[in-house]
Amino acid sequence: MSAYPAYIMGTLCIVGGITGYARSHSIPSLVAGAGVGALYLFSANQIRTAAPNGLEYALGASAILLLSSLPRVAKGPVPAVLTATSTATILYYGKKVYDIRS
């Protein structure tokens, strides 16, 4: 099982939250980016060390990101990219969880 998608998404979310704050002083962007990014990085560490529930945490972080970006998808390229990448990671980690459970 690969933790790389979770590491990448975690890093991108944290950088995106910091960028959103730097550009528009948006505290919700900073908190959301750091929170979801931290959840992704935590799940990546869980996956890497074969600790329990790492895949489920990554799937949950992807769902949170999708649900928060989907209503804003038409507002510009950043929400559209967030929606696309979170959908891709939902499909990836959803398949991993499904394969393990079936």
C-alpha positions as CSV (number, residue, x, y, z in Angstrom):
1,M,0.0,0.0,0.0
2,S,1.3,3.3,-1.0
3,A,1.4,6.3,1.3
4,Y,2.7,8.6,-1.4
5,P,-0.7,10.0,-2.5
6,A,-1.5,10.9,1.1
7,Y,1.9,12.5,1.6
8,I,1.5,14.5,-1.6
9,M,-2.1,15.6,-0.8
10,G,-1.1,16.5,2.8
11,T,1.7,18.7,1.6
12,L,-0.4,20.3,-1.1
13,C,-3.3,21.0,1.4
14,I,-0.9,22.6,3.9
15,V,0.8,24.7,1.3
16,G,-2.6,25.7,-0.2
17,G,-3.9,26.8,3.2
18,I,-0.8,28.9,3.8
19,T,-1.0,30.4,0.3
20,G,-4.7,31.2,0.8
21,Y,-3.9,32.9,4.0
22,A,-1.0,34.8,2.5
23,R,-3.1,36.0,-0.5
24,S,-6.3,37.0,1.2
25,H,-5.7,36.7,5.0
26,S,-8.3,33.9,5.0
27,I,-8.1,32.2,8.4
28,P,-10.6,29.5,7.3
29,S,-8.3,28.6,4.4
30,L,-5.3,28.3,6.8
31,V,-7.2,26.2,9.3
32,A,-8.9,24.0,6.8
33,G,-5.7,23.5,4.8
34,A,-3.6,22.7,7.8
35,G,-6.3,20.5,9.3
36,V,-6.9,18.4,6.3
37,G,-3.2,18.4,5.4
38,A,-2.4,17.1,8.9
39,L,-5.0,14.4,8.6
40,Y,-3.5,13.3,5.3
41,L,0.0,13.3,6.7
42,F,-1.1,11.3,9.8
43,S,-2.8,8.8,7.5
44,A,0.3,8.5,5.4
45,N,2.4,7.8,8.4
46,Q,-0.2,5.2,9.5
47,I,-0.1,3.5,6.1
48,R,3.7,3.6,5.9
49,T,4.1,2.0,9.3
50,A,1.3,-0.5,8.7
51,A,-0.6,0.8,11.7
52,P,-4.4,0.3,11.8
53,N,-6.9,2.5,9.9
54,G,-4.4,4.5,7.8
55,L,-6.3,3.9,4.6
56,E,-9.6,4.8,6.3
57,Y,-8.1,8.1,7.6
58,A,-6.8,8.9,4.0
59,L,-10.3,8.1,2.6
60,G,-11.9,10.3,5.2
61,A,-9.5,13.2,4.5
62,S,-10.3,12.9,0.8
63,A,-14.0,12.9,1.5
64,I,-13.7,16.1,3.7
65,L,-11.7,17.8,1.0
66,L,-14.2,16.8,-1.7
67,L,-17.2,17.9,0.3
68,S,-15.6,21.3,1.1
69,S,-14.4,22.0,-2.5
70,L,-17.3,20.6,-4.6
71,P,-19.7,23.5,-3.8
72,R,-17.0,26.0,-5.0
73,V,-15.9,24.1,-8.1
74,A,-17.2,26.7,-10.6
75,K,-15.5,29.6,-8.8
76,G,-12.1,29.0,-10.3
77,P,-9.2,26.7,-11.0
78,V,-8.2,26.0,-7.3
79,P,-11.5,24.6,-6.2
80,A,-11.7,22.6,-9.5
81,V,-8.2,21.1,-8.9
82,L,-9.1,20.3,-5.3
83,T,-12.2,18.6,-6.4
84,A,-10.4,16.6,-9.1
85,T,-7.5,15.5,-6.8
86,S,-9.8,14.6,-3.9
87,T,-11.9,12.5,-6.2
88,A,-8.8,10.7,-7.5
89,T,-7.7,10.0,-4.0
90,I,-11.2,8.8,-2.9
91,L,-11.1,6.4,-5.8
92,Y,-7.6,5.2,-5.0
93,Y,-8.0,4.7,-1.3
94,G,-11.6,3.5,-1.7
95,K,-10.4,0.7,-3.9
96,K,-7.7,-0.1,-1.4
97,V,-10.2,-0.3,1.5
98,Y,-12.6,-2.3,-0.7
99,D,-9.9,-4.8,-1.7
100,I,-8.9,-5.4,1.9
101,R,-12.4,-5.8,3.2
102,S,-13.6,-8.1,0.4
